[in-house]
């Protein structure tokens, strides 16, 4: 079928990092990248975008992972994530938290995605190295939503999920983001941020829920929209925005992104 094929740096964590940089922050990457030509090109692209790559694990024998998405006018049609190298490296990516490269225990914000293995995510949910960190966790896709279960079980971090992912974590079906946020809190989540495309989004905590409707825009792309939303929300709260203002700013940033007005 006729169309456009575009190749660009991506992946949930990297999308979040690039958005954080656009919002004026200086994020550091924790991941695994091969020493192949693709990996070298990727690291250069990250540095060009103002990201700190000092803590990325560079593998001599594993290739750089890749993700492919097929999109249509109505959104995402199909996607394949080949994250085998990241999974094979395992907890080697966490060495900067334990070898003195980063402050220990780490107390800053950590945007964490569900492309890691269940065992490693479970380890991070319970690790004393991250016990004081501001964990912000996203599943990467509905197919990996259940990997976030350890953070629900331990009551750690802020979960960023869409309506479908919330239902998978709670083993039910929700009609609204408000119901989903309350359902996650009831299962043990300490804080949940639930989106539902162009429908209202909700931030839920033990103190209550805040629900807002996103701006109506013409959708030109969808891959990376949730990552942009999460990054904008994290950046707003780091800068001291109140809960309602942070949600509004995140929804506005995501709307600009899907409309094509935000450069990648």
N, C-alpha and C positions, 0 to 999 in steps of 0.2 A: 504494500500500500504506500502511496506517496506520503511523505512527511518530512520532518526535520530531525536529524540526529545530532545531539549536542553532548559534548564531553566536558565535565567540569568537576572541581573538587566537591566532595559531598560526604554523606553519611550523617547520621543523627548528631553525634557529638561535634563533628566538624561544622555542620550547619548551624548548630547552636553557638559554637565559638565564633564563627564569622559574623553572626548577627550580634553577638555581644560586643565584638570589635566595632561594628557600625554604631552601636549605642554608646561608644566612648570608653569601653573597658579594655583590659589587656589580658585576655584569657590564655592559659597555658594548656597544651594538649597532652593527654595521657592516653597512649594507644600503642599499636604495633604497626610498623610499616616496613616493607622489604627494602633491601639495598639494591633493588632492580631499578631500571630506568624510570618506570612508572612511579616508584617510591621517591626517587630523587626529584622528579618533576613535581610530585605532590608536596614534598617538603618545601620546595622553592615557592610554590604557589601559596602555601600557608604563611611563610615568612613575608611574602609580598603583601599579604592581607593583614599584617600586623599581629600575627599569632606567635606565641612562644612555643618553639618546637624542641627545646632543650631536653625535655623529659620523655620524648617519644622513644620507645624501644625499637631499634632498627635490627631486623633479623637478616642474617647472612644467607639462610637457606630457605626461607619462606617467601612467597610472592606477595606483593601488595594486594590487599583485598579490593573488590569491585562490586558495585551495585548498579543494576539496570532497571529503569522504570519505563513503562509504555503508558503514555497519557493520551486521552482523547478530549473532546470538547466538554464532556461531562465529568472529567476527573480522571483518577488513576484507573487504568484497565488491568495492569499486571505489573509485578515487580519481583526481582530476584536479587537477594543479597548473598554474595559469596564472602562470608566472614570466617572462612576456615583458618586462615593464618592467625587472626585475632584470638580465636578459640584455642588454637594449638599453643600459642604463647602462654596463655593462662595468667597466673599471678605475677609473672615477670614485669608486666606493665605497672604493677603497684610498687615496685622497688623505690621510686622516688619518695614515697611516703615513709619508708623505713630506713633508707640509707643516708639520711641527712640532707638530701637534695632539696627537700621541702620541709617546712617546720613540722615537728612531731610532738604532741598530736596536732593534726591539721585542724584549724578552726575556720577556714574560709568556706566559700560556697563551692560545691562540686556538682556539676551537671553530669549525670550518669545515664547511659543508655542501655537498653536490654539486649544489645548484640553480644554481650559477654555470656559465658556459660552460666547455667543455673548454680553450679557449685561456686563459681567465683562471685556471683551476685550475692549468694547466701553468705559467703565469707565476708564480703564488704558490708553487708547489713549488720554483721555482728563484730566486726573488727574494732579493737580499741584504737587503732590508728585513725579511724574515721568517726569515733564516738562523739567527738565535739564538732564535727564538720556540719555545715548546712547542706545536707544532701537534697538534691533535686533530681528526681528519677523519672525517666520516660521509657516506655517499653520498646520503642523503635518501630513496632508494627503490631496489629492485632494478633498475628501469629506468634508473637513473643510476649504477649501480655502476661501470661502465667509465670514468666520468669521473675516478675516483680513481687510474687507472693511473699518472699522472705521479708520485704520491707513492710508489708501489711502485718505479718506475724510478729515482727519485732517492734512495730510502731515507730519506724525510723523514716525520716525524710518526708519531703513533699512529693506526692505522686502527680504526674502530668499525664492524663489519659483522655482518650475520646470516649464517646458513649458506648461504643462496642467493646472497647478494651475494659472499661469499668464493669460491664456486664460479665465478661469472661472471668475477671478476677473475683466477682461475687457470685458466679455461677447462676446468673439470672439475666433477665432482659429489662432494661430501664427505658422509660418513655421520655424522660427529661434529664438534663445534666444535674438539676437539683436533686432528683431522686437518686441519681448515681453517686453524687458526692456524699449524700447521707448514708447510702448503702455501704460505701467504702469505709466511712467513719465507724459504722456499726460493726464492721468486720475487724477493726483494729487499726486502720490507717490513722495517723496522727493529723494529716492534712492532705486534702485532695483537690486538684484543679481539673475540672472536667469540661471538655469542649464538645460541640456537636455541630460542626460545620457552620452554616449560616444561622443556626438556632442559638438561643441563649447559652452562655457558658457560666460555670459556677465555681467559686472557691469555697470549700467547706473546711471548717475547723470545729473544735469542741465548743467554740464561742458562738457558732452559728454559720449560716451560709450567705454568700453574696452572689447574686445572679444578674448578669447584664447581657443585653443583646448586641451582637457585633454589627458594625456598619454594613449596609448593603452595597456591594460592589459587583462589577462584572468580573467573573473568574477567568483568568488566562492561564493559571498554573496552580498545581496543588502540592506537588512534591516539595517538602521543606516548609510548608505553611505552619504546621504544628511546632516545628523547631524554632521558627521565628517568633511564634507566640510565646513559647516557653522562655526564650532568651530575653524578649522584651519584658516579660513579667519578672524574671530574675533581676535584670538590670534595674528596673524601676524600684524594686524593693531594696536592692543594695544601696541605691541612691536615696532611700528614705521615704519613698512614696507610701501613702496609706493604702490599705487593702483595696478599697474601691477604686482609687486612682490607678493603682498598679494594674488591676484587671482591665480598666478602660484603656490604658496605654498599650497593653498587650493585644487587645482586640483590634485597636486601631493599626498597630504595626502589622498584624497578620492580614488585615484587610488590604493594606497598601501592597503587601507582598503578593497576595493572590491576584490582585488587579494588574500586576506587572509593573507597578510604579517604583518598586524598590529594586535597585541594582544588586546583583549577587557578587 
